[in-house]
């Protein structure tokens, strides 16, 4: 072969390599000149290490930011939209849609309710609050401890002078209300009550909230279902008045139906759990996700610890992911999930597609989506920073939008 031929072949190979590097490889993901990275924006909020900070965003650029001194509604630029002052030793924020409620971690005497526009209403109590929930219509359900029992009370901002809508009084010994949830239309309340008078039993009761609906009933009760030997950990009303009930060994879906002025309840599906759950979260009114922990005693066909399963309200699994270690974090937003262990976090969409992996350089209190799966808020020891996923060029460290 002549020197000229060798030169021409070498030149052709160089051209192919160059074309592959700058035309083909970036599209198939094998080039090392570009990739996507989480980049700090320098925007966010700061707080004291002992402030008990909490964060929530409803698929929005803005987020709620709670500390023991108050609540702020903050934009992704780090600007405070509004601010309300209170003083809680250890605040707890619960959320649904654009509504959040803030109170004390068991034993407080006040609960505040807010939406994206600011303060909605406040309720003060003479007795300690054990737990509370809020729905997307602004209905607040509170469980209070009295010296002779418990009360479950429902409030809403539509009654400006007296927001109390309904109350259930429990005087029986060995009866402990665990949680309560109001339907989106404000018509029903579901309560989980644990009975320790004999063999452990938890029952879920369905009641009317309005006195008009409750005529002829015992304190509005129209349906009940028992869970022998189980403890109910979560209740959640979803679309079409479907109630998800999570226990130590099952997840069950009930449907509250109304026909001819009469309400009834039927079971839609029931799923037995082979593992204990370390995390359970809900998104909107149609999806939830959970992460598995240790296997349930007596079960053999179990998931590995750290298995994420994404479900819809029909009881169908839409996606899953194996974290391969015990999870420490789970949040949902933008039709996706962030699941993590310590400093290692993964974003998974509802179809199970892996979107990204992010390893933080410091211990992380919380991590949530903002208005897209490529924009997150990462909360560390005393600062929460907005991070964005951007295209990155290695050779000159440029950031591309």
C-alpha positions as CSV (number, residue, x, y, z in Angstrom):
1,X,0.0,0.0,0.0
2,X,1.4,3.4,-1.0
3,X,2.1,6.2,1.5
4,X,-0.6,8.2,-0.2
5,X,-3.2,5.5,0.4
6,X,-2.3,5.2,4.1
7,X,-2.5,8.9,4.5
8,X,-6.0,9.0,2.9
9,X,-7.3,6.2,5.1
10,X,-5.9,7.8,8.2
11,X,-7.5,11.1,7.2
12,X,-10.9,9.4,6.7
13,X,-10.7,7.8,10.1
14,X,-10.0,11.1,11.7
15,X,-13.0,12.7,10.0
16,X,-15.3,9.8,11.2
17,X,-14.0,10.2,14.8
18,X,-14.6,14.0,14.7
19,X,-18.1,13.7,13.2
20,X,-19.0,11.0,15.8
21,X,-17.7,13.1,18.7
22,X,-19.6,16.3,17.7
23,X,-22.6,15.0,15.9
24,X,-23.5,11.5,17.0
25,X,-22.2,11.0,20.6
26,X,-24.0,14.0,22.2
27,X,-27.3,12.5,21.0
28,X,-26.7,9.0,22.3
29,X,-25.1,10.2,25.6
30,X,-21.6,8.7,25.2
31,X,-19.7,12.0,24.7
32,X,-17.8,13.3,27.6
33,X,-18.0,17.0,26.4
34,X,-21.4,17.5,27.8
35,X,-23.8,16.2,30.4
36,X,-26.6,17.3,32.8
37,X,-25.7,18.4,36.4
38,X,-27.4,19.9,39.4
39,X,-26.0,23.4,39.8
40,X,-26.4,25.7,42.7
41,X,-28.2,29.0,42.0
42,X,-27.1,30.8,45.1
43,X,-30.8,31.5,45.9
44,X,-32.8,30.2,48.8
45,X,-33.3,30.8,52.5
46,X,-31.2,30.5,55.7
47,X,-32.2,29.5,59.2
48,X,-30.7,28.5,62.6
49,X,-29.8,24.9,63.0
50,X,-32.4,24.4,65.8
51,X,-35.3,26.2,63.9
52,X,-36.9,22.9,62.8
53,X,-37.3,24.1,59.2
54,X,-39.9,22.5,56.9
55,X,-40.6,23.0,53.3
56,X,-43.5,22.4,50.8
57,X,-44.1,23.3,47.2
58,X,-47.2,22.4,45.1
59,X,-45.4,21.9,41.8
60,X,-44.6,25.6,42.0
61,X,-41.6,28.0,41.7
62,X,-42.7,29.2,45.2
63,X,-42.5,27.2,48.4
64,X,-43.7,27.4,52.0
65,X,-41.0,27.7,54.5
66,X,-41.8,27.1,58.2
67,X,-39.6,27.6,61.3
68,X,-40.4,27.8,65.0
69,X,-40.8,31.6,64.5
70,X,-43.2,31.7,61.6
71,X,-44.0,30.8,58.0
72,X,-42.9,32.4,54.8
73,X,-44.0,32.0,51.2
74,X,-40.8,32.3,49.1
75,X,-40.2,32.5,45.4
76,X,-37.5,30.5,43.6
77,X,-35.5,33.7,43.5
78,X,-35.4,33.7,47.3
79,X,-37.8,36.6,47.7
80,X,-40.4,36.5,50.4
81,X,-44.0,36.9,49.1
82,X,-45.6,37.1,52.5
83,X,-44.7,36.3,56.1
84,X,-46.7,35.4,59.2
85,X,-45.2,35.3,62.7
86,X,-45.9,32.7,65.4
87,X,-43.9,31.0,68.1
88,X,-43.9,27.2,68.2
89,X,-41.4,25.1,70.1
90,X,-41.4,22.4,67.4
91,X,-43.7,23.3,64.5
92,X,-45.4,20.7,62.3
93,X,-46.7,21.5,58.8
94,X,-49.2,19.4,56.9
95,X,-50.3,20.2,53.4
96,X,-52.7,19.4,50.6
97,X,-52.8,21.2,47.3
98,X,-52.3,25.0,47.9
99,X,-53.4,24.6,51.6
100,X,-51.0,24.2,54.5
101,X,-51.7,24.0,58.3
102,X,-49.1,24.6,60.9
103,X,-49.3,23.6,64.6
104,X,-47.2,22.0,67.3
105,X,-45.7,18.5,67.4
106,X,-48.3,17.0,69.8
107,X,-49.5,19.1,72.7
108,X,-49.9,22.5,71.1
109,X,-52.9,24.8,71.6
110,X,-53.2,26.5,68.2
111,X,-53.3,25.6,64.5
112,X,-52.9,28.1,61.6
113,X,-54.2,27.5,58.1
114,X,-52.7,29.3,55.0
115,X,-53.0,29.2,51.2
116,X,-50.7,30.7,48.6
117,X,-52.2,34.2,49.2
118,X,-51.4,34.1,52.9
119,X,-53.3,33.7,56.2
120,X,-56.8,32.0,56.1
121,X,-57.8,31.3,59.7
122,X,-56.5,30.3,63.1
123,X,-58.1,28.1,65.8
124,X,-57.1,28.1,69.4
125,X,-57.8,25.3,71.9
126,X,-58.1,24.9,75.6
127,X,-56.9,21.3,75.4
128,X,-53.8,19.8,73.7
129,X,-53.8,19.0,70.0
130,X,-52.6,15.4,69.4
131,X,-52.7,15.5,65.6
132,X,-54.3,17.4,62.7
133,X,-54.9,17.2,59.0
134,X,-56.0,19.6,56.3
135,X,-57.6,19.1,52.8
136,X,-57.5,21.0,49.6
137,X,-60.8,22.8,50.4
138,X,-59.4,24.2,53.7
139,X,-61.1,21.8,56.1
140,X,-59.1,21.2,59.2
141,X,-59.6,18.0,61.3
142,X,-58.1,18.2,64.8
143,X,-57.8,15.4,67.4
144,X,-57.9,16.9,71.0
145,X,-57.1,15.2,74.2
146,X,-59.4,15.9,77.2
147,X,-59.1,14.7,80.7
148,X,-62.0,12.3,80.2
149,X,-61.4,11.2,76.6
150,X,-60.9,12.8,73.1
151,X,-62.6,15.0,70.7
152,X,-62.3,15.1,66.9
153,X,-63.3,18.5,65.6
154,X,-63.7,19.9,62.0
155,X,-63.2,23.5,61.0
156,X,-63.4,25.6,57.9
157,X,-62.8,29.3,57.1
158,X,-66.3,29.7,55.5
159,X,-67.6,30.3,59.1
160,X,-65.8,33.6,60.0
161,X,-67.3,33.9,63.5
162,X,-67.1,30.3,64.5
163,X,-65.2,27.9,62.1
164,X,-66.3,24.8,64.0
165,X,-68.3,22.5,61.7
166,X,-68.5,19.3,63.6
167,X,-67.2,17.4,66.6
168,X,-67.1,13.7,67.7
169,X,-66.7,13.0,71.4
170,X,-65.0,9.8,72.5
171,X,-65.4,8.9,76.2
172,X,-64.9,5.1,76.1
173,X,-61.8,3.8,77.9
174,X,-59.1,2.2,75.8
175,X,-60.3,3.9,72.7
176,X,-57.6,6.0,71.0
177,X,-58.2,8.1,67.8
178,X,-55.1,7.9,65.6
179,X,-55.9,10.1,62.6
180,X,-58.8,11.8,60.8
181,X,-59.3,13.0,57.3
182,X,-62.1,15.1,55.6
183,X,-63.2,14.5,52.0
184,X,-62.5,17.2,49.4
185,X,-66.2,18.1,49.2
186,X,-66.4,18.6,53.0
187,X,-69.2,16.1,53.3
188,X,-67.5,13.2,55.1
189,X,-64.9,12.6,57.7
190,X,-63.0,9.3,58.1
191,X,-61.4,8.5,61.5
192,X,-59.2,5.6,62.6
193,X,-59.7,4.6,66.2
194,X,-57.6,1.9,68.0
195,X,-59.4,-0.3,70.5
196,X,-57.2,-1.8,73.2
197,X,-60.1,-3.1,75.4
198,X,-59.4,-6.6,74.3
199,X,-57.4,-8.0,71.3
200,X,-55.8,-5.2,69.4
201,X,-58.3,-3.9,66.8
202,X,-58.4,-0.7,64.7
203,X,-61.6,0.4,63.0
204,X,-62.1,3.1,60.4
205,X,-65.4,5.0,60.7
206,X,-67.2,7.0,58.0
207,X,-69.3,9.9,59.3
208,X,-71.3,12.8,57.9
209,X,-70.0,16.2,58.8
210,X,-73.2,18.3,58.4
211,X,-76.1,17.9,60.9
212,X,-78.5,17.8,58.0
213,X,-76.9,14.6,56.5
214,X,-76.5,13.1,60.0
215,X,-80.2,13.1,60.9
216,X,-81.2,9.7,62.2
217,X,-77.6,8.5,62.7
218,X,-75.4,8.1,65.8
219,X,-73.2,11.2,65.6
220,X,-73.2,10.9,61.8
221,X,-71.9,7.3,61.6
222,X,-73.0,5.5,58.4
223,X,-70.3,2.9,57.8
224,X,-67.4,1.2,59.5
225,X,-64.7,-1.4,58.7
226,X,-62.4,-3.3,61.1
227,X,-58.7,-4.1,60.9
228,X,-58.1,-6.8,63.6
229,X,-54.5,-6.9,64.9
230,X,-53.5,-3.9,62.7
231,X,-52.7,-0.3,63.4
232,X,-53.8,2.3,60.8
233,X,-50.9,4.7,60.0
234,X,-52.5,6.9,57.3
235,X,-55.9,7.9,55.8
236,X,-56.2,9.9,52.6
237,X,-59.2,10.9,50.6
238,X,-58.5,10.8,46.8
239,X,-60.5,11.4,43.7
240,X,-64.1,10.5,43.6
241,X,-64.3,10.2,47.4
242,X,-62.0,7.2,47.4
243,X,-60.2,6.7,50.8
244,X,-56.8,5.0,51.0
245,X,-56.2,3.3,54.3
246,X,-52.7,2.2,55.2
247,X,-52.1,-0.2,58.0
248,X,-49.1,-2.2,59.3
249,X,-49.8,-5.1,56.9
250,X,-52.3,-3.8,54.2
251,X,-53.2,-0.9,52.0
252,X,-57.0,-0.7,51.2
253,X,-59.1,1.5,49.0
254,X,-62.7,2.3,49.9
255,X,-65.2,4.2,47.7
256,X,-67.8,6.4,49.4
257,X,-70.9,6.5,47.1
258,X,-74.2,8.4,47.4
259,X,-77.5,7.4,45.9
260,X,-81.0,8.5,46.7
261,X,-79.7,10.7,49.5
262,X,-78.0,7.8,51.2
263,X,-74.3,7.2,51.4
264,X,-72.6,3.8,51.5
265,X,-69.1,2.4,51.4
266,X,-67.6,-0.4,49.3
267,X,-64.1,-1.8,49.2
268,X,-62.5,-1.3,45.8
269,X,-59.2,-3.1,46.3
270,X,-57.0,-4.5,49.0
271,X,-53.2,-5.1,48.9
272,X,-51.4,-7.2,51.4
273,X,-47.9,-6.0,52.4
274,X,-45.0,-8.4,52.7
275,X,-42.7,-5.6,54.1
276,X,-43.1,-2.9,56.7
277,X,-43.2,0.6,55.1
278,X,-40.5,3.1,56.0
279,X,-42.2,5.9,53.9
280,X,-45.6,6.5,52.3
281,X,-46.4,9.7,50.4
282,X,-49.4,10.9,48.3
283,X,-49.5,13.1,45.2
284,X,-52.5,15.0,44.0
285,X,-55.6,12.8,44.1
286,X,-54.5,9.9,42.0
287,X,-51.1,8.5,43.0
288,X,-49.1,7.4,46.0
289,X,-45.7,5.9,46.6
290,X,-44.1,3.8,49.3
291,X,-40.7,2.4,50.2
292,X,-40.2,-1.0,51.8
293,X,-38.4,-1.7,55.1
294,X,-38.0,-5.0,57.0
295,X,-40.1,-8.0,56.0
296,X,-43.3,-8.7,57.8
297,X,-43.0,-11.6,60.2
298,X,-44.1,-14.8,58.5
299,X,-43.9,-13.5,54.9
300,X,-41.4,-15.1,52.5
301,X,-42.0,-13.4,49.2
302,X,-40.7,-10.0,50.3
303,X,-39.1,-7.0,48.5
304,X,-35.5,-6.0,49.2
305,X,-35.2,-3.2,51.7
306,X,-35.4,0.1,49.9
307,X,-37.8,-0.9,47.1
308,X,-39.8,2.0,45.8
309,X,-43.3,1.3,44.4
310,X,-45.4,3.9,42.7
311,X,-49.2,3.2,42.6
312,X,-52.4,4.8,41.3
313,X,-55.8,4.8,43.0
314,X,-56.9,1.8,41.0
315,X,-54.3,-0.2,42.9
316,X,-52.1,-0.6,39.8
317,X,-48.3,-0.3,40.1
318,X,-47.1,2.2,37.5
319,X,-43.4,2.2,38.4
320,X,-40.7,0.9,40.8
321,X,-37.1,1.4,41.7
322,X,-34.6,-0.5,43.8
323,X,-32.6,1.8,46.1
324,X,-30.7,-1.2,47.4
325,X,-30.5,0.2,50.9
326,X,-32.8,1.6,53.6
327,X,-34.4,4.8,52.5
328,X,-34.2,8.0,54.6
329,X,-36.3,10.2,52.3
330,X,-39.4,10.2,50.0
331,X,-41.2,13.2,48.4
332,X,-43.4,13.5,45.3
333,X,-44.1,16.2,42.8
334,X,-44.4,16.9,39.0
335,X,-45.5,13.3,38.4
336,X,-42.3,12.0,39.8
337,X,-40.7,10.8,43.1
338,X,-37.5,11.7,44.9
339,X,-36.3,8.8,46.9
340,X,-33.0,8.9,48.8
341,X,-30.7,7.3,51.4
342,X,-28.5,9.7,53.4
343,X,-26.8,11.9,50.8
344,X,-27.7,9.9,47.7
345,X,-31.0,10.9,45.9
346,X,-32.8,9.6,42.8
347,X,-35.6,11.1,40.8
348,X,-38.0,8.5,39.3
349,X,-41.1,9.4,37.1
350,X,-44.4,7.7,37.6
351,X,-43.6,5.1,34.9
352,X,-40.4,4.1,36.7
353,X,-38.0,5.9,34.4
354,X,-34.8,7.1,36.2
355,X,-34.5,10.8,35.6
356,X,-31.4,11.7,37.6
357,X,-29.1,10.9,40.5
358,X,-27.8,13.6,42.8
359,X,-25.2,13.2,45.6
360,X,-25.1,16.1,48.1
361,X,-21.9,17.2,49.7
362,X,-23.5,17.7,53.1
363,X,-26.2,16.1,55.3
364,X,-29.6,17.0,53.9
365,X,-32.7,17.7,56.0
366,X,-35.1,17.7,53.0
367,X,-35.2,17.8,49.2
368,X,-38.3,18.7,47.2
369,X,-39.3,19.4,43.6
370,X,-40.2,23.0,42.7
371,X,-41.9,23.7,39.3
372,X,-40.2,20.9,37.3
373,X,-38.2,17.7,37.9
374,X,-35.1,19.7,37.0
375,X,-35.5,22.3,39.7
376,X,-35.3,21.3,43.4
377,X,-34.8,22.8,46.8
378,X,-32.1,21.2,48.9
379,X,-32.2,21.9,52.6
380,X,-29.0,21.4,54.6
381,X,-28.1,22.2,58.2
382,X,-28.8,26.0,58.0
383,X,-29.5,26.8,54.4
384,X,-31.9,25.7,51.7
385,X,-30.7,26.4,48.2
386,X,-32.5,26.2,44.9
387,X,-30.7,23.8,42.5
388,X,-31.2,23.5,38.8
389,X,-30.3,20.7,36.4
390,X,-28.4,22.3,33.5
391,X,-26.2,21.2,30.6
392,X,-22.5,21.3,31.5
393,X,-19.5,21.5,29.1
394,X,-16.4,19.9,30.7
395,X,-13.5,21.5,28.8
396,X,-14.3,25.1,29.8
397,X,-16.8,24.6,32.7
398,X,-19.5,26.6,30.9
399,X,-23.1,26.2,32.0
400,X,-25.7,26.0,29.2
401,X,-29.4,26.8,29.8
